[in-house]
């Protein structure tokens, strides 16, 4: 019997809910995110999942730091879920297994598999370049979360510290100066654009039209991103590095300088099989990855239960 899974991608402005029926992801249902209160948002998630019908499990991708063991949201900025035990709350109300993880982590999982559910990259690092810079890591076809579930905050790695000061310049706010997010995000691209007299948010279109300033802005951003990519390759030696998020729409105008700069910082012999390319699934990555997460973790839970039963 085909397994039916639900993927939910929760963003600051919209929620996407899609059914993964076997290996087929159906068209997501979109609705504006209700952020007036925790209770309102939770009720919206419950209603959206119930509307999809009977399912075996639910995966939820959120832009937050998640304690994987408990499903509690440890840190959240754009949605009112901080310190909420979201996994248990949703399990109680939906009556099915629910798994909650970071949205970029879910997107990375989606990119590691193809449309038929076959693993295409055993070891993968994803960079999501939008308003900020997020990331996800897949090792051996499974999500790598670290000790508490907070791994892969790639955007907060330092790539441009001020060597004239010890310690490096530091701010009370995030992103910190010199981090990948402060230097290579969509926000940073807009800042570069304004310095060049370009309209914020129009750099990619201008570059495609051949504007020299816009092309230079994307090259600078790509080279900054390339340093972060080099760090990831030197650390993980992955099969694949994928770049997603809104800024990835620049495609080779961003990726070509990123590849060139990454190559300058790679240790000889490292990353010899690593491909650097644009993410395939775009805005569907989060919801697809959330559904895949639900399937993987449901299987793991059932296997654990079977082992415990056999031990008794």
Secondary structure, 3 states (H helix, E strand, C coil): CCCEEEEEEECCCEEEEEEEECCEECCCEEEECCCCCHHHHHHHHHHHHHCCCCCCEEEEEECEEEECCCCEEEEECCCCCCCCEHHHHHHHHHCCEEEEEEHHHHHHHHHHECCCCCECCCEEEEEEECCCEEEEEEECCEECCCCCCCCCCHHHCECCCCCCCCCCCCCCCCCCCCEHHHHHCHHHHHHHHHHCCCCCCCHHHHHHCCCHHHHHHHHHHHHHHHHHHHHHHHHHCCCEEEEECHHHHHCHHHHHHHHHHHHHHCCCCCCCCCEEEECCCHHHHHHHHHHHHHHHHHHHHHHHHHHHHHHC
